[in-house]
Amino acid sequence: MRTALCPGTYDPVTYGHLDIISRAAKKFAKVVVAVIKNPPRKQVLFSLEERLYFVRECTKDIPRVEVAILEGLVVDCAREHRADALVKGLRAVMDFEYEFQMAQLNKLLAPELETVYFMASPGVGYVSSSGVKEIAMFGGKIEELVPGIVAKRFTEVYGHPEA
């Protein structure tokens, strides 16, 4: 397999996301991080432009990674970028149930596309974008969960100094 697509909302990008992306970049010749433009089941905090900026800045030193916009079906985006695989991260059993269903639907739509899972590394297995947003909303410390540019933006959004 040569090209992997890592789809996600990345609202915001976390150290958990970057763990999966950097590990995928060691296994694939190219990794396309596909930022979902309009996620169907999520209300995003950051604009598409901000999310793209964060991902680009945070992956600029990871070789063979590029960033794209995902609009529509993930399988269509994968085909557009000639991806051989979808790479997803798993943190816990509850992630598996949702990801298993999505993998089955994607396989139905694109039998040539494999879904590959990376288990979250122990140091970031508890990190979620929704958890980060909640902590930031109440002025909690997030710099161990997200890169500095993301933490700084949360400070601007919520008006809390970085804890």
Buried (B, 14 or more C-beta within 10 A) or exposed (E): EEBBBBBBBBBBBBBBBBBBBBBBBEEBEBBBBBBBBEBEEEEBBBEBEBBBBBBBBBBEEBEBBEBBEBEEEBBEBBBBBEBBBBBBBBBEEEBEEEBEEBBEEBBEBBEEBBBBBBEBBEEBBEBBBEBBBEBBEEBBEBBEBBBEBBBEBBBEBBEBEBE
